[in-house]
Amino acid sequence: MIVAENVDVSYGTIQVIWDLSFRISEDDGVVAIVGPNGAGKSTLLKVLSGIHPIDDGTITVWGEDIATLSPTDVVERGFVHVSEGRNLFKEMTVEENLRMGAYTRREGIDERLADVYETFPILDERREQTAGSMSGGQQQMLALGRGLMADPRILALDEPSEGLDPQITDAMFEKIEEISEETTVLLVEQHVHRALGLADRAHLMENGEFVAEDAGPALLESDHIQRAYL
């Protein structure tokens, strides 16, 4: 479980997250965070990953203060962040990229690789292809697969549909739903309708604060979401 209490976050003198409190557990299915650009969504994922520090408040990762953990420690404890933009090793093959995702694991790597190939058959077909020569949709599936190689308890996805055409976006959300059957997914996504339709629980984030929370479909039907985002 990850627990945040009264968290403030800044970039220099500019505060971007204000007094934020929330919980994410391994039983949550899909937890979506939606809101406008600049709301602080990506920053929140960087904070939970141990990449960016907090100014005030506390975050515990399965009982440990995140301030005492490196990003590698956070991954080892089960929180894995697939960042916006994929950040693949483009000159390396599909399989080499996937194995890089298991850098914190000491055993069971081949078994995990087989599971990822079962989830994403296209990666199995192209395991010797360089990542940079793949299509955008295939690269996004590789990024997801690399995240799964760390055997996460919570998998955080930042804008997984970015730059994808509608058909590939549909396939991506189907894969996310499939993954959520075994792994909690924390989903930051601009496709508000798709994200909330999939989410068991959802937060609307604006100006660095959560301004609404509900089950995903219920939040989708709220007047605020309908007026501002749909």
C-alpha positions in Angstrom: 0.0 0.0 0.0 1.1 3.6 -0.8 -0.2 6.3 1.6 0.3 10.0 1.0 -0.7 12.6 3.6 -0.8 16.4 3.1 1.9 16.4 0.4 3.2 19.6 -1.1 5.6 19.5 -4.1 7.4 22.4 -5.9 9.8 23.0 -8.7 12.0 25.7 -7.3 9.7 28.5 -6.1 6.7 27.3 -8.0 4.4 25.0 -6.0 2.6 22.4 -8.2 0.9 20.0 -5.7 -1.0 21.3 -2.7 -1.8 19.3 0.5 -2.6 16.1 -1.3 -3.7 13.0 0.5 -4.7 9.6 -0.9 -4.1 5.8 -0.7 -3.5 3.2 -3.3 -3.6 -0.5 -2.4 -2.9 -3.7 -4.3 -6.7 -4.5 -4.4 -7.7 -1.3 -6.3 -7.8 -2.6 -9.9 -7.6 0.6 -12.0 -7.1 3.9 -10.2 -7.3 6.8 -12.7 -6.1 10.4 -12.3 -7.5 12.7 -14.9 -7.4 16.5 -15.4 -6.0 19.2 -17.6 -2.4 19.6 -18.7 -0.3 21.2 -15.9 -2.5 19.9 -13.1 0.4 18.0 -11.5 -0.5 14.5 -12.6 2.9 13.5 -14.0 4.7 15.2 -11.2 2.7 13.1 -8.7 3.9 9.9 -10.5 7.5 11.2 -10.3 7.1 11.8 -6.6 5.7 8.3 -6.0 8.6 6.9 -8.0 11.2 8.6 -5.7 12.4 10.7 -8.7 11.2 14.1 -7.3 11.2 15.1 -3.6 8.3 16.4 -1.6 8.4 19.7 0.3 6.1 18.8 3.1 3.8 15.9 4.2 4.6 12.2 4.1 4.5 9.3 1.6 4.9 5.7 2.8 5.6 2.8 0.4 4.5 -0.4 2.1 5.2 1.2 5.4 8.5 2.8 4.5 9.1 6.6 4.3 9.7 7.4 0.6 12.3 10.0 1.7 14.6 7.1 2.7 14.2 5.2 -0.6 16.0 5.6 -3.9 14.0 5.1 -7.2 15.5 1.6 -7.4 14.3 0.8 -3.9 10.8 1.9 -4.9 10.9 -0.4 -7.9 12.2 -3.3 -5.7 9.3 -2.8 -3.3 6.7 -3.1 -6.1 5.9 0.4 -7.5 6.8 0.6 -11.2 6.4 3.8 -13.3 6.1 3.7 -17.1 6.8 7.3 -17.9 5.3 9.5 -20.6 7.3 9.2 -23.9 8.2 5.5 -23.3 12.0 6.1 -22.9 13.0 2.9 -24.6 16.6 2.0 -25.5 16.0 2.4 -29.2 19.2 0.8 -30.5 18.5 -2.3 -28.4 16.3 -5.2 -29.3 12.8 -5.8 -27.9 14.1 -8.6 -25.7 17.1 -6.6 -24.5 14.7 -3.8 -23.5 12.4 -6.2 -21.7 15.3 -7.8 -19.8 16.4 -4.3 -18.7 13.0 -4.0 -17.0 14.0 -6.9 -14.8 17.2 -5.3 -13.5 16.0 -5.4 -9.8 15.0 -9.1 -10.0 17.4 -11.9 -9.2 15.4 -14.9 -10.3 12.4 -15.9 -12.4 13.4 -13.5 -15.3 12.8 -16.1 -18.0 9.4 -17.0 -16.6 8.5 -13.4 -16.4 9.6 -12.8 -20.0 7.4 -15.7 -21.1 4.4 -14.1 -19.3 5.1 -10.7 -21.0 5.3 -12.4 -24.4 2.0 -14.1 -23.7 0.4 -10.8 -22.9 1.9 -9.1 -25.9 2.4 -11.6 -28.7 3.6 -8.9 -31.1 6.7 -8.5 -28.9 7.4 -12.2 -29.1 7.2 -12.0 -32.9 9.6 -9.1 -32.9 12.0 -10.0 -30.1 15.1 -9.5 -32.3 13.9 -6.2 -33.8 15.4 -2.9 -32.5 12.9 -0.9 -30.5 13.5 2.3 -32.5 12.3 0.6 -35.7 8.9 -0.4 -34.3 5.6 1.5 -34.7 4.4 3.9 -32.0 1.8 1.3 -30.8 4.4 -1.5 -30.7 6.8 0.8 -28.8 4.1 1.6 -26.2 3.4 -2.2 -25.7 7.1 -2.7 -25.3 7.2 0.0 -22.6 4.3 -1.7 -20.8 6.0 -5.0 -21.1 9.2 -3.7 -19.7 7.4 -2.3 -16.7 5.8 -5.7 -16.2 9.2 -7.4 -16.2 9.8 -5.9 -12.7 6.8 -7.9 -11.4 5.0 -4.8 -10.0 2.5 -4.7 -7.3 1.3 -1.3 -8.6 2.0 -0.3 -12.2 1.8 3.4 -12.9 1.2 4.5 -16.5 1.6 8.1 -17.6 -0.3 8.8 -20.8 -0.1 5.4 -22.4 -2.3 6.3 -25.3 -0.2 9.5 -26.3 0.4 9.7 -30.0 -1.6 6.5 -30.9 -4.3 6.3 -33.5 -7.9 5.3 -32.3 -7.6 1.7 -33.2 -4.3 1.2 -31.4 -5.7 3.2 -28.5 -8.6 0.7 -28.2 -6.1 -2.2 -28.2 -4.0 -0.4 -25.5 -6.9 0.0 -23.2 -7.9 -3.6 -23.6 -4.4 -4.6 -22.5 -4.5 -2.3 -19.5 -7.8 -3.9 -18.5 -6.2 -7.3 -18.9 -3.2 -6.3 -16.8 -5.4 -4.9 -14.0 -6.9 -8.3 -13.4 -3.6 -9.3 -11.7 -1.8 -5.9 -11.0 -3.1 -2.6 -9.7 -2.8 0.0 -12.4 -2.5 3.7 -11.5 -3.5 5.4 -14.8 -2.8 9.0 -15.8 -4.6 9.6 -19.0 -5.9 12.5 -21.2 -8.6 10.3 -22.7 -11.0 11.1 -19.9 -13.9 9.1 -21.2 -11.8 5.9 -21.7 -9.9 6.2 -18.4 -13.0 6.8 -16.3 -14.9 4.1 -18.0 -12.2 1.7 -17.1 -11.4 2.9 -13.5 -12.7 1.3 -10.3 -11.7 4.5 -8.6 -10.8 7.9 -10.0 -9.5 11.3 -9.0 -10.0 14.6 -10.8 -6.9 16.7 -10.4 -6.8 20.5 -11.0 -4.2 23.0 -10.1 -2.3 20.5 -8.0 -5.3 19.3 -5.9 -7.8 16.5 -6.1 -11.1 18.3 -6.5 -13.3 15.2 -7.0 -13.2 11.4 -6.3 -15.6 8.6 -7.1 -15.9 5.3 -8.9 -14.8 5.9 -12.5 -18.1 5.6 -14.2 -19.8 7.8 -11.6 -17.2 10.5 -11.9 -17.6 10.3 -15.7 -21.3 11.2 -15.3 -20.7 14.2 -13.0 -21.6 17.6 -14.2 -18.1 18.9 -13.7 -16.5 16.3 -15.9 -19.3 16.6 -18.5 -18.9 20.4 -18.7 -15.1 20.7 -18.6 -13.8 17.6 -20.3 -16.4 16.1 -22.5 
